[in-house]
Amino acid sequence: MVDAAFGHPRLAAIYDPLDPDRGDLDAYLAMVEEFDARSVLDIGCGTGVFALLLAERGITVTGIDPARASVDVARGKPGAERVRWLDSDAGDLPPMRVDLVTMTGNVAQAIADPRAWRATLRGAYEALRPGGRLVFETRDPARRVWEEWAEWTCDTTYRMTDIPGVGRVETWSELTDVSLPLVSFRGTHVFAADGAVLTSESTLRFRDRTEIEQDLHEHGFVVEDVRDAPDRPGRELVFVARRGTAKPVPPGGL
């Protein structure tokens, strides 16, 4: 299910102004250069920030996300015509052969359903050329970040942001449930213009390194590296997996 933060048109429209610092994408841009990727599939592209950065650099990009409202925001940005946009799941991709598949930010963890996760890995494998790579990040569950999130309340996370064309928006976040490996939280948005209150229920799945490496192996990938996240040192794992030659386990075998 798509979180309202990405799937509700009104919330998707303010996602970028509420989270303007995307320095976390620098590491992915560096890997695009490191692997000399000339074509990229960005799974969970959201409002298209990373896809458009790639297109500006002359990379052939496909951005896919099941949240239609977010993709519509992406389609309306300058330079959007240089990107192929798809509003669907990665398990339902058209034929393609790319050098690199990315899942930035919380994308991998937001795919909480095991079937959807397996379908995503299958889709990524099929989209890659032989020897192409999949890169993504995930929080290290050993750090137990949900214990820090337990302190989230309206008082501790409250922000007020003036957004051009929208007006003042008040936001806050609250942890709602920890049923490991799932951790859920709620975001609240209050629009001063008309008093509308919109909430978004989100769930992240925490997978440890062993589980992820096994999942990748079963889907035909060879784990080349597990790196530290430059923007969150010691807190996240960045996986670099190459499409191998071994035949993936068929869907019925999982």
Phi, psi and omega in degrees: 000138182280130176297144179299332179302334180250332187263341178273125184306322183288325179281322178299325182292338181251006183300312181295313179298332180279343180222067188283339183273106178246043175298340179296341182281347181301321181296324179287321176299321179294323180288327174302317178289317181303318183266006178052044181281129177252352176219136186224139168253119180258102180280132184073044187293343179057231182275010168085013184302309183290318180302320181288326174299320179292315181299323178299334181267007177085011179279140172282120190233138166241126176249130181230139178201139178285349181274098183301321182297320179292317179295325176297322176298315179300317182297337182270001182272155176302134179086000184298336181293346180274356182244142173271118183255135178229127175255085179197182179274153180293345176280359182230052183272147170287163180301136176198164176222105183245163179279330188213139172243133181238150167224102185269168175057227183271008190305309184299319181286331180289343174276078190279331182286127182302322180293318179295323178296314179295320179296324179294316179295321177296317180297319179296317180299313182293332182282339184276145168289158175305127182088354177291167188237150171249129177231137178199165180239158175205145178292140178285114182298340178297338179280347175050052184297338180297337176291328174288320181294340179299340179274358180291124173218176176301320182291318186279338184244004185298135173221150173235124184233130174269118184247122180306132179082352182241317183104196182283133177233125176262136181223152170201163183231150179218135172288133184247333182196141172234103177231076188310137013274011182260137177230127185241150178210164183236135173251136180244137181230126179243120181266116182294332185302321181223004178079006181297138177241116180241137178241156178228122177265122184236146177225133176245144177254127180262112178250137179276171186300317182298316180297316182294317179298322178294317178301316181296317179299316182295338181256019171090012181261152172248121180285114180273327186198150170232111189253166173276147177277120183303326183275346177221064184303132178078002185242340183228158176246131178249115183266135173240111184235133182260140174294116183270189181261345179291141180289128179295157175293130180294155182309320181290346181268003181259000000 
